């Protein structure tokens, strides 16, 4: 099963409201579980080996819960006035957020930059794959909501954009 197929499965589970899905073939067995708190965990088992291997994304999935909890109370207070006019660009997957393609390169976007739909705005590393994330809206970056090299959850807001 490829990373894209796994991500599609996770997206389906998140949208459907299911809490657990098990898929087993001759080649692999995968179990995806979701807590009511929206944590996603992966367990991949080879039927011949009969041992559990946590996918690399399992560690970042646990880390944001601790760091997101303190930020959650602050986020609703500030966007109360901002949410009405700003659009949040959200993470399409779980992984590690990077603002640039490498540490010695400048950030893809900064606060105040004008962006266009389809422009690369960040990278999210998931399972050793670096995925370029493109903007789905045009506008001006108002705020970067995640620090560089921090883990992000699926559907976590990354940027606030003023579409006007």
C-alpha positions as CSV (number, residue, x, y, z in Angstrom):
1,X,0.0,0.0,0.0
2,X,1.4,3.4,-1.0
3,X,1.6,6.5,1.2
4,X,-1.0,8.2,-0.9
5,X,-3.4,5.3,-0.5
6,X,-2.9,5.3,3.3
7,X,-3.5,9.1,3.4
8,X,-6.7,8.6,1.4
9,X,-7.8,6.0,3.9
10,X,-7.1,8.3,6.8
11,X,-9.0,11.1,5.1
12,X,-12.0,8.8,4.5
13,X,-12.0,7.7,8.2
14,X,-11.8,11.3,9.4
15,X,-14.7,12.4,7.2
16,X,-16.8,9.3,7.9
17,X,-16.6,9.5,11.6
18,X,-15.4,5.9,11.9
19,X,-13.1,5.2,14.9
20,X,-11.4,2.0,13.6
21,X,-10.7,0.3,10.3
22,X,-8.8,-3.0,9.7
23,X,-7.6,-4.0,6.3
24,X,-5.9,-7.4,5.7
25,X,-4.5,-8.8,2.5
26,X,-2.0,-11.5,1.7
27,X,0.8,-8.9,1.7
28,X,0.0,-6.8,4.7
29,X,-2.4,-6.0,7.5
30,X,-3.1,-2.4,8.5
31,X,-5.2,-1.1,11.4
32,X,-6.1,2.6,11.6
33,X,-7.6,3.8,14.9
34,X,-9.0,7.3,15.8
35,X,-9.7,8.6,19.2
36,X,-12.6,11.0,19.8
37,X,-9.8,13.6,20.3
38,X,-8.9,13.3,16.6
39,X,-5.6,11.5,17.2
40,X,-4.6,9.1,14.4
41,X,-2.4,6.1,15.1
42,X,-1.0,3.6,12.7
43,X,-0.2,-0.1,13.2
44,X,1.2,-2.0,10.3
45,X,1.8,-5.8,10.7
46,X,3.3,-8.3,8.3
47,X,1.4,-11.6,8.6
48,X,4.6,-13.6,8.3
49,X,6.6,-11.6,10.8
50,X,3.7,-11.2,13.4
51,X,5.2,-8.1,15.0
52,X,4.0,-4.5,15.3
53,X,5.8,-1.7,13.7
54,X,4.6,1.8,14.4
55,X,4.8,3.9,11.3
56,X,7.0,7.0,11.5
57,X,3.9,9.3,11.6
58,X,2.8,7.7,14.9
59,X,5.3,9.7,16.9
60,X,4.4,13.1,15.5
61,X,0.7,12.3,16.0
62,X,1.3,12.0,19.7
63,X,3.6,15.1,20.0
64,X,1.1,17.7,18.8
65,X,-1.5,16.8,21.3
66,X,0.7,18.1,24.1
67,X,1.8,21.2,22.2
68,X,-1.6,21.8,20.7
69,X,-3.5,21.8,24.0
70,X,-1.9,25.0,25.4
71,X,-2.3,26.7,22.0
72,X,-6.0,25.7,21.6
73,X,-7.4,28.2,24.2
74,X,-5.4,31.1,22.7
75,X,-6.4,30.3,19.1
76,X,-10.2,30.7,19.5
77,X,-9.8,34.0,21.4
78,X,-7.8,35.7,18.7
79,X,-9.6,34.4,15.6
80,X,-13.0,35.5,17.0
81,X,-12.6,38.7,15.0
82,X,-10.1,37.4,12.4
83,X,-12.0,34.3,11.3
84,X,-14.7,36.2,9.7
85,X,-12.3,37.8,7.1
86,X,-9.4,35.4,7.0
87,X,-9.1,32.0,5.4
88,X,-7.1,29.3,7.2
89,X,-4.9,27.1,5.0
90,X,-4.9,23.7,6.8
91,X,-2.6,20.7,6.8
92,X,-3.7,18.1,4.3
93,X,-1.8,15.4,6.2
94,X,0.0,14.5,9.4
95,X,3.7,15.1,9.4
96,X,6.5,17.6,10.1
97,X,5.9,21.2,8.9
98,X,8.8,23.0,7.1
99,X,8.7,26.6,5.9
100,X,11.5,26.1,3.4
101,X,13.0,23.4,1.2
102,X,16.2,23.2,3.3
103,X,17.6,25.0,6.3
104,X,19.8,27.3,4.2
105,X,17.0,28.4,1.9
106,X,14.5,31.2,2.5
107,X,11.0,30.4,3.6
108,X,8.4,29.8,0.8
109,X,6.2,32.5,2.2
110,X,6.3,35.1,5.0
111,X,3.8,37.3,6.7
112,X,2.8,40.0,4.3
113,X,3.6,38.0,1.1
114,X,1.0,37.9,-1.7
115,X,0.3,34.3,-2.7
116,X,-1.6,32.7,-5.6
117,X,-3.7,29.6,-5.9
118,X,-1.3,26.7,-6.7
119,X,1.8,28.4,-5.2
120,X,4.0,26.2,-3.0
121,X,3.7,27.6,0.6
122,X,5.4,24.9,2.7
123,X,6.5,21.3,2.9
124,X,5.1,18.6,5.1
125,X,7.3,15.5,5.7
126,X,5.3,12.3,6.2
127,X,6.9,8.9,6.3
128,X,10.2,10.2,4.8
129,X,8.5,11.8,1.9
130,X,8.6,15.6,1.5
131,X,5.3,16.8,0.2
132,X,5.0,20.3,-1.3
133,X,1.8,21.9,-0.1
134,X,0.2,24.3,-2.5
135,X,-2.2,27.1,-1.6
136,X,-5.8,26.6,-2.5
137,X,-6.5,30.3,-2.2
138,X,-5.0,33.6,-3.4
139,X,-4.4,36.5,-1.0
140,X,-2.0,37.9,1.5
141,X,-0.4,35.9,4.3
142,X,-1.5,37.4,7.6
143,X,-0.1,34.9,10.1
144,X,2.0,31.7,10.2
145,X,0.4,29.5,12.8
146,X,3.0,26.7,13.1
147,X,6.7,27.0,13.9
148,X,9.3,25.5,11.5
149,X,10.1,21.8,12.0
150,X,7.1,21.2,14.3
151,X,4.7,18.3,13.9
152,X,1.3,19.0,12.5
153,X,-2.0,17.1,12.6
154,X,-4.4,16.5,9.7
155,X,-6.6,19.6,9.2
156,X,-4.5,21.7,11.5
157,X,-4.5,25.4,10.5
158,X,-1.0,26.4,9.1
159,X,-1.5,29.9,7.8
160,X,-4.1,32.7,7.9
161,X,-4.7,34.4,4.5
162,X,-6.6,37.6,3.8
163,X,-8.3,36.9,0.5
164,X,-9.1,40.6,-0.3
